[in-house]
Structure formats: structure tokens, C-alpha cells
């Protein structure tokens, strides 16, 4: 499997079927709910997330762990740094 399977996830959010800015807002709430060092994954079927989520992670100064495409969604992973 891919490297994402080796990263322990503290919180996974299923935002498939939600449209912009829904997946991003769910991710922001998720990041706030985990401790520093925690990993949040959000599943999104919205193509806008491919741009919005990495930009927010960079702006918020968290660690972007990657985007992992599947057949009907993409799993975006972020580590909370502060």
C-alpha cells in the first residue's frame, strides 16, 4: 500500500459529497480538536479541495502530509504543529 498507511491518524473526517468550502471548514474544525502533533485526514470528493486544502495548511503553518487519490475521493492529511 502507499505511505499513507504508515501514518497514524488521530481523526478522520468524511466530507465526501460536501462542496467548497465544506471540506476545508471540516478540516479546520478537525485540526482544532486534536493535540499538537496529531494527524487529521479529510476525505473530499470536491475538486476545489485540491487547491484550497494545501493552501490553507501552508497558510496556517501546519505540516502537509500529502493528498492520496482514490477512485471517488482524495484523502488529505495534515499534522498539527501548534
C-alpha positions as a printed NumPy array, in Angstrom:
array([[  0.   ,   0.   ,   0.   ],
       [  1.054,   3.66 ,  -0.094],
       [  2.992,   5.532,   2.582],
       [ -0.247,   6.962,   3.971],
       [ -0.933,   3.577,   5.604],
       [  2.123,   4.032,   7.843],
       [  0.956,   7.386,   9.239],
       [ -1.226,   7.036,  12.346],
       [ -4.37 ,   9.156,  12.009],
       [ -5.865,  10.761,  15.119],
       [ -9.046,  11.976,  13.397],
       [-10.543,  11.164,  10.02 ],
       [-13.354,  13.293,   8.585],
       [-15.568,  12.058,   5.773],
       [-16.551,  15.167,   3.807],
       [-17.336,  13.302,   0.567],
       [-20.339,  14.862,  -1.144],
       [-19.738,  18.227,   0.538],
       [-18.798,  21.159,  -1.676],
       [-16.434,  24.074,  -1.162],
       [-15.843,  25.355,   1.443],
       [-17.326,  22.407,   3.377],
       [-14.329,  20.02 ,   3.339],
       [-11.945,  22.835,   4.275],
       [-14.144,  24.008,   7.151],
       [-14.412,  20.414,   8.407],
       [-10.621,  20.117,   8.271],
       [-10.147,  23.358,  10.21 ],
       [-12.518,  22.106,  12.939],
       [-10.727,  18.765,  12.965],
       [ -7.287,  20.327,  13.377],
       [ -8.562,  22.376,  16.325],
       [ -9.82 ,  19.198,  18.006],
       [ -6.547,  17.228,  18.06 ],
       [ -3.445,  17.832,  20.178],
       [ -0.246,  19.312,  18.749],
       [  1.453,  16.594,  16.714],
       [ -1.89 ,  14.995,  15.882],
       [ -2.767,  13.953,  12.347],
       [ -6.085,  14.763,  10.702],
       [ -7.27 ,  13.244,   7.432],
       [-10.201,  14.598,   5.458],
       [-11.855,  12.701,   2.619],
       [-13.129,  15.034,  -0.079],
       [-14.783,  14.473,  -3.451],
       [-14.767,  18.227,  -4.232],
       [-12.121,  19.057,  -6.878],
       [-11.67 ,  22.516,  -5.302],
       [-10.124,  20.855,  -2.258],
       [ -7.036,  20.014,  -4.324],
       [ -6.155,  23.711,  -4.246],
       [ -7.915,  25.026,  -1.124],
       [ -6.737,  22.498,   1.448],
       [ -2.971,  22.61 ,   0.705],
       [ -3.102,  26.436,   0.575],
       [ -4.81 ,  26.629,   3.982],
       [ -2.374,  24.139,   5.533],
       [  0.572,  26.224,   4.31 ],
       [ -1.015,  29.496,   5.44 ],
       [ -1.856,  28.026,   8.867],
       [  1.727,  26.72 ,   9.152],
       [  0.854,  23.08 ,   9.75 ],
       [  2.599,  20.13 ,   8.059],
       [  1.028,  18.938,   4.804],
       [  1.475,  15.166,   4.686],
       [  0.005,  14.758,   1.23 ],
       [ -3.022,  14.096,  -0.903],
       [ -3.838,  10.478,  -1.653],
       [ -6.328,   9.989,  -4.508],
       [ -8.825,   7.117,  -4.511],
       [-11.497,   6.27 ,  -7.056],
       [-14.175,   8.657,  -5.734],
       [-12.317,  10.999,  -3.37 ],
       [ -8.948,  12.268,  -2.181],
       [ -7.607,  11.839,   1.37 ],
       [ -5.754,  14.966,   2.511],
       [ -3.541,  14.563,   5.557],
       [ -2.172,  17.242,   7.88 ],
       [ -0.126,  17.231,  11.08 ],
       [ -0.986,  19.937,  13.616],
       [  2.177,  21.875,  14.531],
       [  0.893,  24.473,  17.01 ]])
